[in-house]
């Protein structure tokens, strides 16, 4: 099972005010090369990514208040990794967390990356070396992501994670197609704002079995955090390149995550779960589907009742009867900018709207990222405690 590693990061978020998140739902076009999934047009992909980084750095409108930026898994060219970190370091504002998945690399290259950023990943190197000692695995593919935290002081910290739940090897006879299984998740303890969050990759969210799953580990660890320190997991970010974003497995896990009635799970009761997927313009070699990507979403417990609402770019529902409220976006290539609801929010005023879509942006080749038509007007979803 994965090990959850706590990392204290200096994030001076505004106390008593909601935080802001931007999901970059952009296309992924991946092809297999030497047992690795790589971007077909990395330079073109980087131009798309760079345009979003420029938008965030410019901070037009209320974009300067952005705290969390999400890119899909496998969406950043490996050759642009240093350039991306340099841009975040020089241009992004303090108190900004950027989460992004990179093209697959071999384990020996991932190992070098961990050693390079050993100051923030020392515990992970120790876990990886235990695996390396157990067999000839350095040639295995790694699906990985980076969590780049620009602290309040301006210091950039770089954390790396490898996907821990690769189904490919379990369903395919050729073990050369198997992925290395990551051995850790980071739990970030944001201080002094006291905001705790995690970032995981897609299938890491699913159950392996009911008793020893990654998601069970997250729930149990969050519960211990609550009972020992009266803190909880405030946000869980799931980056995806998923052709089945609304598969019943995700509904099952959300039901267990938010609706466990046989035991008390206060550590995740108020967690906001954000799923950031690639868009329906994505093409992954070996995966046949039509318009089956997209549908990024924000999920919260049904203890906060989310009113049913529908717009061309997004809608709210309960994910087919799950004990949740879900803000569900569309499948197209878009930027979704919204706020994360306040922790333990309870406000009787009908005018109080804790979950709000600030803007939905689409790409215009002449003017860059622009607000969409009807979806451009800020819309809100009111959450009220159930009677």
C-alpha positions in Angstrom: 0.0 0.0 0.0 1.0 3.6 -0.5 2.6 5.6 2.3 1.0 9.0 3.0 3.8 11.5 3.7 3.0 14.8 5.4 4.7 17.9 4.0 4.4 21.3 5.7 4.2 24.1 3.2 4.1 27.9 3.9 0.9 29.0 2.3 -0.6 32.2 3.8 -4.1 31.8 2.3 -6.7 34.5 3.3 -8.4 33.4 6.5 -12.1 33.2 6.4 -12.3 33.6 2.6 -12.8 31.1 -0.1 -9.9 29.9 -2.3 -9.9 29.8 -6.1 -9.1 27.0 -8.5 -8.6 26.8 -12.3 -9.0 23.6 -14.2 -7.3 23.6 -17.6 -9.4 21.0 -19.5 -7.2 20.9 -22.6 -6.6 18.1 -25.2 -4.1 15.3 -24.9 -2.9 13.6 -28.0 -0.8 10.6 -27.0 0.9 7.9 -29.0 3.0 4.9 -27.8 6.7 5.1 -28.4 9.1 2.5 -27.0 6.5 1.4 -24.4 5.9 5.0 -23.3 2.9 7.2 -24.0 4.3 10.5 -25.4 2.6 13.6 -26.8 2.3 13.5 -30.6 3.0 17.3 -31.0 4.9 18.4 -27.9 5.7 21.9 -29.3 2.0 22.6 -30.1 1.0 21.3 -26.7 3.5 23.5 -25.0 2.1 26.6 -26.8 -1.4 25.8 -25.3 0.1 25.3 -21.8 2.2 28.4 -22.1 -0.9 30.5 -23.1 -2.5 29.4 -19.8 0.6 30.2 -17.8 0.7 33.6 -19.4 -3.0 34.2 -18.5 -2.4 33.3 -14.9 0.7 35.4 -14.6 -1.1 38.4 -16.1 -3.8 38.1 -13.5 -6.5 40.0 -15.4 -9.8 40.3 -13.7 -9.8 38.3 -10.5 -7.3 35.8 -11.9 -4.7 37.3 -9.6 -6.5 35.6 -6.7 -5.9 32.1 -8.1 -4.6 29.6 -5.6 -4.8 26.2 -7.4 -4.0 25.5 -11.1 -4.7 22.0 -12.5 -3.5 20.4 -15.7 -4.5 16.9 -16.9 -2.2 13.9 -16.4 0.3 13.3 -19.2 -0.3 16.8 -20.6 3.1 18.5 -20.2 6.0 17.7 -22.5 8.9 16.3 -20.4 11.4 18.5 -22.4 9.5 21.6 -21.1 9.6 20.6 -17.4 12.4 23.0 -16.5 10.9 25.8 -18.5 7.6 25.4 -16.8 9.1 25.4 -13.3 11.2 28.4 -14.2 8.1 30.3 -15.4 6.2 29.4 -12.2 9.1 30.5 -10.1 9.6 33.8 -11.8 6.1 34.8 -12.9 3.5 33.3 -10.5 2.3 35.0 -7.4 3.2 33.6 -4.0 0.7 31.2 -2.4 0.1 29.4 -5.7 -0.1 25.6 -6.2 0.3 24.2 -9.7 -0.5 20.5 -10.3 0.4 19.0 -13.6 1.0 15.5 -15.2 3.9 14.9 -17.5 4.6 12.5 -20.3 5.6 9.1 -19.2 9.3 8.4 -18.6 11.3 5.4 -17.5 11.9 4.7 -13.9 15.6 5.4 -14.1 14.7 9.0 -15.4 12.1 9.4 -12.6 14.7 8.3 -10.1 17.1 11.1 -11.4 14.3 13.6 -11.0 13.7 12.6 -7.4 17.4 12.9 -6.7 17.5 16.3 -8.4 14.7 17.6 -6.1 15.8 15.5 -3.1 15.2 18.4 -0.7 11.5 17.9 -1.0 11.4 14.2 -2.0 13.9 12.5 0.3 11.4 10.2 1.9 10.2 9.1 -1.6 13.8 8.3 -2.8 14.1 5.8 0.1 10.9 4.1 -0.9 11.9 3.9 -4.5 15.3 2.4 -3.7 13.6 -0.4 -1.8 11.8 -1.3 -5.0 15.0 -1.0 -7.2 16.8 -3.4 -4.8 14.0 -6.0 -5.3 14.4 -6.5 -9.0 15.3 -5.2 -12.5 12.7 -2.5 -12.8 14.5 0.7 -13.9 13.2 0.3 -17.5 9.6 0.3 -16.4 7.3 3.2 -17.6 6.3 5.8 -15.0 3.1 7.9 -15.1 4.0 10.9 -12.9 2.9 14.3 -11.8 4.4 17.4 -10.2 3.0 19.6 -7.5 4.8 22.9 -7.6 4.2 25.0 -4.5 5.2 28.7 -4.6 5.2 29.5 -0.9 4.3 32.8 0.7 8.0 33.7 0.8 8.3 33.2 -2.9 10.3 30.0 -2.5 9.4 27.3 -5.1 9.1 23.7 -3.8 8.8 20.8 -6.2 7.1 17.5 -5.2 6.8 14.5 -7.5 4.4 11.6 -7.4 4.1 8.4 -9.5 0.7 6.9 -10.3 0.1 4.0 -7.9 -2.8 2.2 -9.5 -2.0 1.2 -13.1 -4.6 -1.2 -14.5 -2.8 -1.7 -17.7 -0.4 -4.4 -16.4 -3.2 -6.2 -14.7 -5.2 -6.5 -17.9 -2.3 -7.2 -20.3 -0.1 -10.3 -20.7 3.1 -8.4 -21.6 4.7 -7.2 -18.4 6.8 -4.7 -20.4 3.6 -2.7 -20.8 3.1 -2.5 -17.0 3.6 0.7 -15.1 5.7 1.3 -12.1 3.5 1.6 -9.1 4.1 4.7 -7.0 4.6 4.1 -3.3 3.5 7.4 -1.8 0.9 10.3 -1.7 1.7 13.7 -0.3 -0.6 15.3 2.3 0.2 19.0 2.3 -0.3 20.9 5.5 -0.7 24.5 4.4 0.3 26.9 7.2 -0.5 29.3 8.8 -3.8 29.1 6.9 -4.4 25.5 8.2 -5.5 24.2 4.8 -4.8 20.5 4.1 -4.9 19.1 0.6 -3.7 16.1 -1.6 -3.1 15.5 -5.3 -3.4 12.1 -6.9 -3.6 10.7 -10.4 -6.9 9.4 -11.8 -7.1 5.6 -11.1 -5.4 6.2 -7.7 -8.9 7.3 -6.6 -10.5 3.9 -7.2 -10.8 0.9 -4.9 -8.4 -2.0 -5.3 -10.5 -3.8 -2.8 -12.7 -2.7 0.1 -10.1 -3.2 2.8 -6.7 -2.1 1.5 -7.4 0.6 -1.1 -5.6 3.8 -1.6 -8.8 5.8 -1.0 -9.3 3.9 2.2 -5.8 4.9 3.3 -6.7 8.5 2.6 -9.9 8.3 4.6 -8.3 6.6 7.6 -5.3 9.0 7.6 -7.7 12.0 7.5 -9.7 10.6 10.3 -6.6 10.3 12.5 -5.7 13.8 11.6 -9.1 14.9 12.9 -9.2 12.9 16.1 -5.6 13.9 17.1 -5.4 17.5 15.8 -9.0 18.5 15.0 -8.0 19.1 11.4 -9.3 17.4 8.2 -8.6 17.0 4.5 -9.9 20.2 3.0 -9.4 19.4 -0.7 -8.5 16.4 -2.8 -7.4 17.1 -6.4 -7.5 14.3 -9.0 -5.8 14.9 -12.3 -7.0 12.7 -15.2 -6.6 11.6 -18.8 -9.7 9.5 -18.5 -12.0 8.3 -21.4 -14.6 7.3 -18.8 -14.9 10.2 -16.4 -18.4 9.2 -15.3 -17.7 5.4 -15.0 -19.8 3.8 -12.2 -16.5 3.0 -10.3 -16.1 6.7 -9.6 -19.7 6.9 -8.4 -19.1 3.9 -6.1 -16.0 5.4 -4.6 -17.6 8.8 -4.1 -20.5 7.1 -2.4 -18.1 5.3 0.0 -16.0 8.5 0.5 -18.9 10.7 1.5 -21.6 8.3 2.5 -20.1 5.7 4.9 -22.8 5.1 7.5 -21.2 2.2 9.5 -18.5 4.5 10.9 -17.8 8.1 11.5 -15.4 9.7 9.0 -15.1 13.3 10.0 -11.7 13.6 8.4 -13.2 13.8 4.9 -16.7 14.9 5.7 -16.1 18.4 4.4 -13.5 17.5 1.7 -14.0 19.2 -1.7 -13.0 16.7 -4.4 -11.9 18.3 -7.7 -11.6 16.1 -10.9 -9.6 17.7 -13.7 -9.8 15.8 -17.0 -8.5 16.4 -20.5 -11.0 17.6 -23.1 -13.0 15.7 -25.7 -10.5 16.7 -28.4 -8.1 14.2 -26.9 -6.8 11.1 -28.8 -4.9 8.3 -27.0 -3.5 5.5 -29.1 -5.3 2.2 -28.3 -8.3 3.8 -26.8 -11.4 3.9 -29.0 -14.1 6.3 -28.1 -16.0 9.3 -29.5 -16.2 12.5 -27.3 -15.6 10.5 -24.2 -13.2 12.7 -22.4 -13.9 15.9 -20.5 -16.6 16.4 -17.9 -14.3 17.8 -15.1 -16.2 18.2 -11.9 -16.3 19.4 -8.3 -17.8 17.2 -5.7 -18.9 17.9 -2.1 -20.9 16.0 0.5 -24.7 16.0 0.3 -24.7 17.5 3.8 -24.5 20.7 1.8 -27.4 20.5 -0.5 -26.5 21.7 -4.0 -29.5 23.1 -5.9 -30.1 21.5 -9.3 -29.0 23.9 -12.1 -28.1 23.7 -15.7 -26.2 26.0 -18.1 -24.7 25.3 -21.5 -21.2 25.0 -20.0 -22.0 23.3 -16.7 -24.7 21.8 -14.5 -25.2 20.5 -11.0 -26.5 17.0 -10.0 -26.0 14.2 -7.5 -24.2 11.8 -9.8 -27.2 9.5 -10.3 -28.3 9.4 -6.7 -24.9 9.4 -4.9 -24.8 11.2 -1.5 -23.0 14.1 -3.1 -23.5 17.4 -4.8 -21.6 17.7 -8.0 -20.8 20.6 -10.2 -20.3 19.0 -13.7 -18.6 20.8 -16.5 -18.9 20.1 -20.3 -16.6 18.0 -22.5 -15.0 20.7 -24.6 -11.6 22.4 -24.4 -12.1 25.0 -21.7 -10.7 26.8 -18.7 -13.0 26.5 -15.6 -12.4 29.1 -12.9 -14.3 28.7 -9.7 -14.0 29.0 -5.9 -13.7 26.2 -3.4 -16.4 26.3 -0.7 -15.3 27.4 2.8 -14.6 24.7 5.3 -17.6 24.0 7.6 -19.6 26.8 6.0 -23.0 27.4 7.6 -24.6 30.6 6.7 -28.4 31.1 6.9 -28.5 34.1 4.6 -30.1 33.2 1.3 -27.7 35.6 -0.5 -24.7 33.6 0.6 -23.4 31.6 -2.3 -20.3 29.5 -1.3 -19.7 27.7 -4.6 -19.4 29.9 -7.6 -18.3 29.6 -11.2 -16.4 32.8 -11.9 -15.7 32.2 -15.6 -15.5 29.6 -18.3 -13.0 30.4 -21.1 -12.5 29.0 -24.5 -9.7 29.5 -27.0 -9.9 32.1 -29.8 -6.9 32.1 -32.2 -7.0 35.9 -32.6 -7.8 37.0 -29.0 -6.5 34.1 -26.9 -8.6 32.8 -24.0 -11.9 34.5 -23.9 -15.0 34.0 -21.7 -17.7 31.9 -23.4 -21.1 33.3 -24.3 -23.7 32.3 -21.8 -21.2 30.5 -19.6 -19.3 33.8 -19.2 -21.8 35.3 -16.7 -20.9 34.2 -13.2 -23.4 31.7 -12.0 -23.7 30.4 -8.5 -24.9 27.2 -6.7 -26.3 27.6 -3.3 -25.6 25.0 -0.7 -27.8 24.8 2.4 -27.5 22.4 5.3 -30.2 19.7 5.1 -32.9 19.9 7.7 
